Amino acid sequence: MIEDAFLDAIDEEEQEEDPVEAAEEEAAIEADTIEALVTERDELKDRLLRAYAESENMRKRAERDRRDAELYGGSRLARDLLSVYDNMGRALDLVTDEMREVAGPVLEGIELTQRELLSVFAKHKIDRVAPELGDKFDPKKHQAMFEAPVPGTKAGEIIQVMTTGFIIGDRLLRPAQVGVSSGGPDLPKDAGDTDA
């Protein structure tokens, strides 16, 4: 019995814990729970923001791909039609006055067809790259077919245009084929010039 009384006394002491300690323990447990919930909320918020950003990126990428497909989708066909344009130009370049008198309406039809082809190109944002003699060579738009020294020119100037180039949007479809000057030969000084 003494043992039972002793054990009962210990149980009573344990049950009579300090209410302040109990409140602190409960507050600590609540703080841990709140901290865990806040961490979970922040992780979920971060995942949501990342998913939103990914969906926005996919939307923008799809829009860009759609625009590119619309603009550049016909690049292969356009590249193939360039030879048709070139052949029409060559045919018209070979026409003499005699031919024009005999086959005037046919030649006029070829000229109109070539203009219509250029009009269709323009409608699909295909523009000509037609450098002029004396223009500076631009490797982004021109293809140098040869280089030759030409008096009265600077190195890098276009001295001949073989074929016209074309761009579609901001992409080069075909470079203009040109001849480029390597600079003129140095002119000999006049015999009458003397340096004093």
Secondary structure, 3 states (H helix, E strand, C coil): CHHHHHHHHHHHHHHCCCHHHHHHHHHHHHHHHHHHHHHHHHHHHHHHHHHHHHHHHHHHHHHHHHHHHHHHCCHHHHHHHHHHHHHHHHHHHCCCHHHHHHCHHHHHHHHHHHHHHHHHHHHCCEEEECCCCCCECCCCCEEEEEEECCCCCCCCEEEEEEECEEEECCEEEECEEEEEECCCCCCCCCCCCCCC
